[in-house]
Amino acid sequence: MPTRYNKFVHEENVRRFEKRLETETDLGQRTLLRELLAEEWKQLRHPLEAPDDEAGKPGQTE
């Protein structure tokens, strides 16, 4: 369940950043949005093996 939630959040962030890029004119903001967008795409392609909300649950070892 957390994996689906994480995927949803990353997909929504991609949509939001792409939409903002359509209208943003400030070069610094556009650069930041591109960096954030790249990070979200990276997370969608290679999700973390153990999401933060799963760490530390009883029965799990590190």
N, C-alpha and C positions, 0 to 999 in steps of 0.2 A: 504493500500500500504506500509506504513513504516514497518508493521509487517512482510510482505514477505521479504522485504529488510533485516531486522534484522535477520530473519531466514537464509537467504542466507549467510550473513556475518558469522554467527556462524557456519554454515555447512562448509564454506570454511576454517575457522580457524581450525576446527576439522581436515579436510583433511591435512592442512599444518603442524599442530603439529604432527599428526600421521606419516607423511612422514619424518619429521625431526627426530622423535624418531627412525626410522629405521636405521639411520646412525650416530646419535650423540653418542659419546663415553664418553664425560665429564659427570661425575656423577652429578655435580651441574646443568648443563644445562638440563640433563635428568629429574632431579627432578622438575625444573622449568617448563619444557614442560608438564610433567604429571599434575602439578597443573593447568596450563593454560588449558589443555585439559579437566580436570574435571570441571572447571568453564564454559567452552563452552558447555559441555554436560548438565550441570545444567541449563544454559540459554535456551537450546533447549527443555528441559523437562518442565521447568517452566518459560516461558517468562514473562517479566515484564508486568503488566497490562496497564501501561501508558508509552510507550517509551518516552525517553527524547525529541525527536523531536516533540512530540505531546503536551508536557507540555506548558502551557502559551498561547495557541491559544485562540483567542476571543471566548467567549461563554462557556469556561470551568471554573469550580470553583474548588478550592482546598479543 
